[in-house]
Amino acid sequence: MNPVLSGIAPSLIRELKARKKPGDIDLGLGEPTLKPDVRYFEAATERVRREGCPYSPNAGYTDLRAAVAAYHAFPDRGGAENVLITVGSEEALYLAIKSVLDPAGDEALIVEPCYLAYPKLCALEGIRHRTVALNGDDGFRPSAARVLAAMGPATRMIILNSPNNPTGRIWPADELRTLADGLAARPGPPVWVLSDEVYRELYLTPERPASIGQMWPYALVAGSLSKSNALTGLRLGWLVGDPEAIAAATKVHQLVNTAASTFSQMVAREVFADPTNLGAHRAHYAERLELVAGLMKRNGIGLVRPEGAFYCMVRLPLALEHDSLAAAEALLEAHHVVATPGRAFGDSGEGWVRLSWVAEPDDLRIAIERIAAFFATADRG
């Protein structure tokens, strides 16, 4: 067996979900409960009737790739040659790391709290990686200065996520510009920025989030329809970037997957026929956030107010903050709520739990009351 795999820990999120029993309320997994618009599937099925379901080109259908490029509208990267259609955004992340980093000497710097796959994908490829932590006492506010100060001579990639899983924070345009300017001033080979923008359409602010892809030519941007359109099972994502990087990623993608699912691409074509379709669920999540924020306030629970995605970070009481995994296990076993321990997202997440607030309103009310009771018991403990 490959010894590298034995050193990669299984997902804490999935592990806790597997222990859920009837009557437990799941605020752990980031799985939308909304149903997708079936019109996209119906139109794609009609296309299959007419055209069959053959292999697509390795990089994906040219018209879909062009539509994704137009959707992002990055300077000098607006053509089909700048896009690879992937099997979900997670493959896009893997291909980016695999394609542009040299395991012999390159290092990735991961901004945390972070999605738990980033360090594992680096480990899988033998890429040295370090983390730079945002400050929980400052609400995990994105900080370009903190990232730039953490870079070392071997750093060849920065990995960030905006809107962020688990914090819900968005990188402001001025911080991204400071990051890009700092990278431009750095001597030596250019540093790639891998930006995971899978929650791009689920912003809870007046304006769409800025992207490092608008400011830095060495940005690689991963996206998907999974979260924006409640299509996690469609496994349709993309990677946007420099043509040379996209060509290298396509070479790996071709060997591993041949191409993304033809039917999934046909569904995506229907979604991108009107790009406003990607924001169809935003109002639902904005309304749900107001419900969650009100319930938290009513029950005396503080949270880092999300600016995007559908997660929030909740600080554990003093008696629990030393071990977020034990706290999450106790919350599940004694109070029947699944939450994700902050340590799943890096050391900076310790002392916190992440709640996914995609559940139905009645379940959210009950779960938050149970969490408040759990916290109150710990405080008295």
C-alpha positions in Angstrom: 0.0 0.0 0.0 1.1 3.6 -0.6 2.6 4.8 2.7 1.6 8.4 1.9 -2.0 7.5 2.2 -1.6 6.1 5.7 -0.4 9.5 6.8 -3.5 11.3 5.6 -6.2 11.4 8.2 -9.8 10.7 7.3 -12.4 13.5 7.2 -13.6 14.6 10.7 -16.7 16.0 9.1 -17.6 12.6 7.5 -16.6 10.7 10.6 -19.0 12.7 12.9 -21.8 12.5 10.3 -21.4 8.7 10.2 -22.2 8.6 13.9 -25.5 10.5 13.5 -28.6 8.7 14.9 -32.3 9.2 14.2 -33.4 12.4 15.9 -30.0 14.0 15.7 -29.8 17.4 13.8 -27.0 17.7 11.3 -25.3 21.1 11.2 -22.0 19.5 10.1 -22.0 18.7 6.4 -22.1 21.6 3.8 -24.8 19.9 1.8 -27.6 22.3 0.5 -31.1 21.1 1.3 -32.6 23.1 -1.6 -33.6 21.1 -4.6 -32.0 22.0 -8.0 -33.9 23.4 -10.9 -34.9 20.3 -13.0 -35.3 22.4 -16.1 -31.6 22.1 -16.7 -31.8 18.3 -16.5 -34.8 18.2 -18.8 -33.1 20.3 -21.4 -29.9 18.2 -21.1 -31.9 15.0 -21.5 -33.4 16.4 -24.7 -29.9 17.1 -26.0 -28.9 13.5 -25.2 -31.9 12.3 -27.2 -30.7 14.3 -30.2 -26.9 14.0 -29.9 -26.3 10.9 -27.7 -23.8 11.1 -24.8 -20.3 10.8 -26.3 -17.0 11.7 -24.8 -16.4 15.4 -24.7 -13.0 17.0 -25.6 -10.6 16.4 -22.7 -10.8 19.9 -21.4 -14.5 20.1 -21.8 -16.8 21.5 -24.5 -15.4 24.7 -26.0 -18.6 26.7 -25.7 -18.9 25.8 -21.9 -15.3 26.7 -21.3 -15.9 30.0 -23.1 -19.0 30.7 -21.0 -17.0 30.1 -17.8 -14.3 32.4 -18.9 -16.8 35.1 -19.7 -18.5 34.6 -16.4 -15.2 35.3 -14.5 -14.0 37.9 -17.0 -10.4 38.0 -15.8 -8.1 40.3 -17.7 -6.2 38.6 -20.5 -7.8 35.2 -19.5 -11.2 35.5 -21.2 -11.1 32.6 -23.7 -11.9 28.9 -23.7 -8.1 28.2 -23.6 -8.1 29.6 -20.0 -10.6 27.1 -18.7 -10.6 23.4 -17.9 -13.9 21.7 -17.0 -13.3 19.3 -14.1 -15.0 16.7 -12.0 -16.1 19.1 -9.3 -13.9 21.9 -7.8 -11.9 19.5 -5.7 -10.4 18.0 -8.8 -9.6 21.5 -10.0 -7.8 22.2 -6.7 -5.8 18.9 -7.0 -4.9 19.6 -10.7 -3.6 23.1 -9.8 -1.4 21.8 -7.1 -0.2 18.9 -9.2 0.5 20.9 -12.3 2.4 24.0 -11.2 4.3 22.9 -8.1 7.6 21.0 -8.1 7.7 18.5 -5.2 11.5 18.7 -5.2 11.6 22.3 -3.9 8.4 24.2 -4.0 6.3 25.0 -1.0 2.6 25.9 -0.6 1.4 28.4 2.0 -2.2 27.7 3.1 -4.3 30.4 4.7 -6.3 29.0 7.6 -8.8 28.2 8.9 -9.1 26.3 5.7 -11.1 23.6 3.9 -9.6 20.4 5.2 -8.6 19.1 1.8 -5.9 21.7 1.0 -3.1 20.3 3.2 -4.1 16.8 2.3 -3.9 17.4 -1.4 -0.4 18.9 -0.9 0.6 15.8 1.2 -0.7 13.5 -1.5 1.6 15.1 -4.0 4.6 15.3 -1.7 4.4 19.2 -1.7 5.8 20.8 1.4 3.2 23.1 3.0 2.8 25.5 5.9 -0.1 27.4 7.1 -0.6 31.1 8.1 -3.4 31.6 10.5 -5.9 34.4 10.5 -6.8 35.7 14.0 -9.9 34.4 15.6 -9.9 37.2 18.1 -10.3 39.5 15.1 -13.1 37.5 13.6 -10.7 35.7 11.2 -10.4 38.9 9.2 -8.4 38.4 6.0 -5.0 40.0 6.1 -2.6 40.3 3.2 0.1 41.6 5.4 -0.1 38.4 7.6 0.2 36.2 4.5 3.0 38.1 2.9 5.0 38.1 6.1 4.6 34.3 6.4 6.1 33.6 2.9 9.4 31.9 2.7 12.1 31.6 0.0 10.5 28.4 -1.3 6.9 29.6 -1.3 5.5 29.1 -4.8 1.8 29.0 -4.1 -0.6 30.6 -1.7 -3.9 28.8 -1.2 -6.9 30.9 -0.1 -10.7 30.5 -0.1 -13.2 33.4 -0.5 -16.0 33.3 0.7 -14.3 31.1 3.2 -15.2 27.7 4.5 -15.4 27.5 7.6 -15.5 31.2 8.6 -17.8 32.7 6.0 -15.4 35.7 5.7 -14.7 37.3 2.3 -11.4 38.7 1.2 -11.9 42.4 0.6 -10.7 43.9 -2.7 -8.2 46.1 -0.9 -6.6 43.2 0.9 -6.4 41.2 -2.4 -4.8 44.2 -4.1 -2.3 44.5 -1.3 -1.5 40.8 -1.7 -1.1 41.1 -5.5 1.1 44.2 -5.1 3.2 42.4 -2.5 3.7 39.4 -4.8 4.6 41.6 -7.7 7.3 43.3 -5.6 8.8 40.0 -4.6 12.0 39.0 -6.5 12.4 35.6 -8.1 9.9 33.3 -9.8 6.3 34.3 -9.7 4.1 32.9 -6.9 0.8 31.3 -7.9 -2.3 32.0 -5.9 -4.9 29.2 -5.9 -8.2 30.8 -5.0 -11.1 28.4 -4.1 -14.2 30.3 -5.1 -16.8 27.6 -5.0 -19.0 29.9 -2.8 -18.6 32.8 -5.2 -22.3 33.3 -5.8 -23.4 32.8 -2.2 -22.3 36.2 -1.0 -24.3 37.9 1.8 -22.9 41.4 1.2 -24.3 44.1 -1.2 -21.5 43.5 -3.8 -20.2 40.3 -5.4 -16.8 39.3 -3.8 -13.6 40.5 -5.6 -11.3 37.8 -6.9 -7.5 37.7 -6.9 -8.0 36.6 -10.6 -8.9 40.2 -11.4 -5.6 41.5 -10.0 -2.9 38.8 -10.3 -1.9 37.1 -13.6 -0.7 34.0 -11.8 -4.0 33.3 -10.1 -5.6 29.9 -10.6 -9.3 30.0 -9.7 -11.4 26.9 -8.9 -15.2 27.0 -9.1 -18.2 24.8 -9.4 -22.0 24.6 -9.6 -22.2 22.4 -6.4 -23.0 25.0 -3.8 -24.5 27.8 -5.9 -27.1 25.6 -7.6 -27.5 22.8 -5.1 -25.8 20.4 -7.5 -23.2 18.7 -5.3 -23.8 15.3 -7.0 -23.4 16.7 -10.5 -19.6 16.9 -9.9 -19.1 19.7 -12.4 -16.3 22.2 -11.7 -13.6 24.2 -13.4 -10.2 25.7 -13.2 -9.4 29.1 -14.7 -5.9 30.4 -15.3 -3.0 31.0 -17.6 -3.1 28.9 -20.8 0.2 27.1 -20.0 -1.1 26.1 -16.5 -4.4 25.0 -17.9 -2.7 22.9 -20.6 -0.6 21.2 -18.0 -3.7 20.5 -15.8 -5.5 19.2 -18.8 -2.7 16.6 -19.4 -3.2 15.3 -15.8 -7.0 15.4 -16.1 -6.9 13.5 -19.3 -4.9 10.7 -17.8 -7.1 10.4 -14.7 -10.6 11.1 -15.9 -10.4 11.5 -19.7 -13.0 14.2 -19.5 -15.8 15.5 -17.2 -19.2 13.8 -17.5 -20.8 14.8 -20.8 -24.2 14.9 -19.3 -23.0 17.1 -16.4 -21.5 19.5 -19.0 -24.8 19.5 -20.8 -26.6 20.5 -17.6 -23.9 23.2 -17.0 -24.5 24.6 -20.5 -28.1 25.2 -19.6 -27.2 26.9 -16.4 -24.6 29.2 -18.1 -27.1 30.0 -20.9 -28.1 32.8 -18.4 -25.3 33.3 -15.8 -27.8 34.9 -13.4 -28.9 31.3 -12.8 -25.9 30.9 -10.7 -27.2 33.4 -8.1 -30.7 31.9 -7.9 -30.3 30.7 -4.3 -28.6 33.7 -2.9 -31.8 35.3 -1.5 -32.7 32.0 0.3 -29.4 31.9 2.1 -29.6 35.6 3.0 -33.0 35.0 4.6 -31.7 31.9 6.4 -28.7 33.8 7.8 -31.1 36.4 9.4 -33.0 33.6 11.1 -29.8 32.0 12.4 -28.3 35.3 13.6 -31.5 36.0 15.4 -31.7 32.6 17.0 -28.1 32.9 18.1 -28.6 36.3 19.7 -31.8 35.1 21.5 -29.9 32.1 22.9 -26.8 34.1 24.0 -24.5 32.5 21.5 -21.8 34.7 19.8 -20.7 34.0 16.2 -18.5 35.4 13.5 -21.1 36.9 11.2 -20.7 35.3 7.8 -20.3 37.4 4.7 -20.7 34.5 2.4 -21.2 30.7 2.1 -23.5 29.0 4.6 -21.3 28.4 7.6 -20.5 30.3 10.8 -17.8 29.8 13.4 -19.0 29.8 17.0 -16.5 30.2 19.9 -16.7 27.4 22.5 -17.1 28.3 26.2 -13.8 28.6 28.2 -14.3 25.1 29.7 -14.5 23.5 26.2 -12.1 25.6 24.1 -9.1 23.5 24.6 -10.5 20.5 22.7 -13.0 21.2 19.9 -13.2 17.6 18.9 -14.2 16.5 22.4 -16.8 19.3 22.5 -18.3 18.3 19.2 -18.4 14.7 20.3 -20.2 15.6 23.5 -22.6 17.9 21.7 -23.5 15.0 19.4 -23.8 12.3 22.1 -25.5 14.3 24.8 -27.4 17.0 22.9 -27.9 15.3 19.5 -26.5 18.0 17.2 -23.8 17.3 14.6 -21.2 20.2 14.5 -17.7 20.3 13.1 -14.8 20.8 15.5 -12.7 23.8 14.6 -9.5 21.8 14.6 -10.7 20.1 11.4 -9.8 23.4 9.7 -6.3 23.9 11.2 -4.8 24.8 14.5 -6.3 28.3 14.3 -9.8 26.7 14.4 -9.2 25.1 17.8 -11.6 26.6 20.4 -14.4 26.9 17.8 -17.0 24.8 16.1 -18.3 25.3 12.7 -22.1 25.2 12.1 -23.6 24.7 8.6 -26.9 26.5 8.6 -28.5 24.8 5.5 -31.0 22.9 7.7 -34.7 23.6 7.8 -35.9 26.5 10.1 -37.5 24.2 12.7 -34.3 22.1 12.9 -32.2 25.2 13.2 -34.3 26.5 16.1 -34.1 23.2 18.0 -30.4 22.7 17.3 -29.4 26.2 18.5 -31.4 25.7 21.7 -29.6 22.5 22.2 -26.3 24.1 21.7 -27.1 26.9 24.1 -28.1 24.3 26.7 -24.8 22.5 26.1 -22.8 25.7 26.5 -24.7 26.6 29.7 -23.9 23.2 31.2 -20.2 23.6 30.3 -20.1 27.1 31.9 -21.6 25.7 35.1 -19.4 22.6 35.0 
